[in-house]
Amino acid sequence: MSNVVVASLMNGSFERPEALLLGEKLRKDDRILELGGGLGLISAMSAKIADQGTVVTVEANVDIIGYLRRVHEINHTNVEIINSVVVGMHTKSKLPFYVREDFWSSSLSVDPRNFSMVREVDVVAIAELVDKHRPTVVICDIEGGEIDLIEANWTKGVRLVMMEVHPSSFGKIGLEKICSFLTGNGFEVKLKKDLLTASRHSI
């Protein structure tokens, strides 16, 4: 981990808004699909709270999969870990994933920051994940890749979406498209800084 990542962990700012929302929003029997597993904080907390449900986390960066597994091992959390890139429409079996020093900046985009290496990563469509795992909650932090998810309809059975949005990658219009996609599928959308929450009460 870079010094920036370590500092955020030490001062408690790492994924703090998302972590605070978990205790407020999750139910004990939720089935959770996390896109962008990172260091495992959110999936581990989710598994502790929703201890009667299931948690599946998808992480594209193979370099941190071992760390992710270790986090769940020492926290005694049963989480399924998938090493793949999540997309809206499944058009290729693999895509180039650009790895950066600060792992949270790694993404499918070659710009705007320099990358340390490129890895070819397996691709999975979000609709396939939802059909297989039937999540009631989708948590997403995939560094701008969230804009591609609106190409497919994957919200059946989902009552809550927690999504870190990156308008610096796709602009204000892209953010509006994401909000429109969710409201069009019956969600009430709230945006606080870069954290979008969308809920619907019919499920």
C-alpha positions in Angstrom: 0.0 0.0 0.0 1.2 3.5 -0.7 1.7 6.1 2.0 -1.5 7.8 1.0 -3.5 4.6 1.5 -1.9 3.9 4.8 -2.5 7.4 6.1 -6.2 7.1 5.2 -6.5 3.9 7.2 -4.6 5.3 10.2 -6.7 8.5 10.4 -10.0 6.7 9.9 -11.0 8.4 6.7 -10.8 5.3 4.5 -14.3 4.6 3.1 -15.8 6.3 6.2 -19.0 7.6 4.6 -19.8 4.1 3.2 -18.9 2.4 6.4 -21.2 4.7 8.4 -24.1 4.0 6.1 -23.8 0.2 6.4 -25.1 0.1 10.0 -27.9 2.4 9.1 -29.1 0.7 5.9 -28.3 -3.0 6.0 -30.6 -5.7 7.2 -29.5 -8.9 8.8 -30.9 -11.0 6.0 -29.6 -8.9 3.1 -27.8 -10.5 0.2 -25.0 -8.1 -0.8 -23.1 -7.7 -4.1 -20.1 -5.4 -3.8 -18.4 -4.2 -7.0 -14.9 -3.1 -6.2 -13.7 -5.1 -3.2 -10.7 -3.0 -2.4 -9.1 -3.9 0.9 -12.2 -5.7 2.2 -13.4 -3.2 4.8 -16.9 -2.8 3.3 -17.4 -6.5 2.6 -16.2 -7.5 6.0 -18.5 -5.0 7.7 -21.4 -6.1 5.5 -20.8 -9.7 6.4 -20.8 -8.8 10.1 -24.0 -6.8 9.9 -25.9 -9.0 7.4 -24.9 -12.2 9.2 -28.0 -14.1 8.0 -27.5 -13.2 4.4 -24.7 -13.6 1.9 -21.9 -11.3 0.6 -20.2 -11.5 -2.8 -17.4 -9.1 -3.6 -15.9 -8.5 -7.1 -12.4 -7.1 -7.4 -10.5 -6.5 -10.6 -7.0 -6.0 -9.2 -5.4 -9.4 -8.7 -2.6 -7.9 -6.7 -4.8 -7.3 -3.7 -6.9 -10.4 -3.9 -4.6 -12.2 -1.4 -4.9 -9.3 1.0 -8.7 -9.3 0.6 -8.8 -13.0 1.4 -6.6 -12.5 4.5 -8.9 -9.7 5.8 -11.9 -12.0 5.7 -9.9 -14.9 7.2 -8.8 -12.9 10.3 -12.3 -11.4 10.7 -14.0 -14.8 10.3 -16.3 -13.4 7.6 -17.6 -15.7 4.9 -17.4 -13.7 1.7 -17.2 -15.0 -1.9 -14.4 -13.2 -3.8 -14.4 -13.0 -7.6 -11.4 -11.6 -9.5 -13.1 -9.9 -12.5 -14.0 -6.6 -14.1 -17.7 -5.8 -14.0 -19.3 -4.2 -17.1 -22.8 -3.4 -18.2 -22.8 -5.4 -21.5 -20.6 -8.4 -21.9 -18.8 -7.9 -25.2 -15.3 -9.3 -24.5 -14.0 -12.1 -22.3 -11.0 -9.9 -21.0 -10.2 -6.2 -20.7 -7.0 -4.3 -19.9 -7.0 -3.1 -16.3 -4.6 -0.3 -15.4 -3.0 -0.7 -12.0 -1.8 2.3 -10.1 0.3 2.8 -6.9 -2.8 4.0 -5.0 -4.9 0.9 -5.5 -8.2 2.9 -5.4 -7.1 4.7 -8.6 -6.7 1.5 -10.6 -9.4 1.2 -13.3 -10.2 0.4 -16.9 -9.2 3.9 -17.9 -5.7 4.7 -19.1 -6.3 8.4 -18.2 -5.8 10.7 -16.4 -3.2 9.3 -14.0 -0.1 7.3 -14.9 -0.3 3.5 -14.3 2.4 1.1 -13.1 1.2 -1.9 -15.1 -1.5 -3.3 -17.2 -3.2 -6.6 -16.5 -5.7 -8.5 -18.7 -8.7 -9.3 -16.4 -11.7 -11.6 -16.9 -15.0 -9.7 -17.6 -18.4 -10.4 -16.1 -21.6 -8.6 -16.8 -23.5 -7.2 -13.9 -26.8 -8.8 -15.0 -25.1 -12.2 -14.8 -23.9 -11.5 -11.3 -27.4 -10.3 -10.2 -29.1 -13.3 -11.8 -26.7 -15.7 -10.1 -26.5 -14.1 -6.6 -29.9 -12.3 -6.4 -28.6 -9.4 -4.2 -31.0 -7.2 -2.3 -28.1 -4.6 -1.9 -25.5 -3.5 -4.5 -22.5 -1.6 -3.3 -20.3 -0.1 -6.0 -17.0 1.7 -6.2 -15.3 1.0 -9.5 -13.6 4.3 -10.4 -15.8 5.6 -13.1 -16.9 2.2 -14.5 -20.3 2.7 -12.9 -21.4 4.7 -15.9 -21.2 1.5 -18.0 -23.6 -0.4 -15.7 -26.6 1.6 -16.9 -26.3 -0.2 -20.3 -28.1 -3.2 -18.7 -31.1 -3.7 -16.5 -29.9 -5.3 -13.3 -32.1 -3.9 -10.6 -34.7 -6.7 -10.2 -34.9 -7.7 -6.6 -32.5 -4.9 -5.5 -33.8 -2.6 -2.8 -30.7 -0.5 -2.1 -27.8 0.8 -4.1 -24.8 2.5 -2.5 -22.5 3.9 -5.2 -19.4 6.1 -5.1 -19.7 8.2 -8.3 -16.9 9.7 -10.3 -18.2 12.6 -12.4 -14.6 13.6 -13.1 -14.5 10.5 -15.4 -17.9 10.9 -17.2 -19.1 14.5 -16.5 -22.3 16.0 -15.1 -24.3 14.5 -18.0 -23.1 11.0 -17.1 -24.1 11.5 -13.5 -27.5 12.6 -14.6 -27.8 9.5 -16.7 -27.0 7.3 -13.7 -29.6 9.1 -11.5 -32.2 8.8 -14.3 -31.5 5.1 -14.7 -32.1 4.5 -11.0 -35.2 6.7 -10.7 -36.6 5.2 -13.8 -36.4 1.8 -12.0 -38.3 3.0 -9.0 -35.5 4.2 -6.7 -35.4 7.3 -4.6 -31.9 8.8 -5.2 -29.9 10.9 -2.8 -26.5 12.3 -3.5 -24.1 13.5 -0.8 -20.8 14.6 -2.3 -19.6 11.6 -4.3 -21.8 9.0 -2.5 -25.0 8.1 -4.1 -27.7 6.1 -2.3 -30.8 4.8 -4.0 -33.5 2.9 -2.3 -37.0 1.7 -3.1 -39.5 0.5 -0.5 -41.5 -1.9 -2.6 -39.0 -4.7 -2.0 
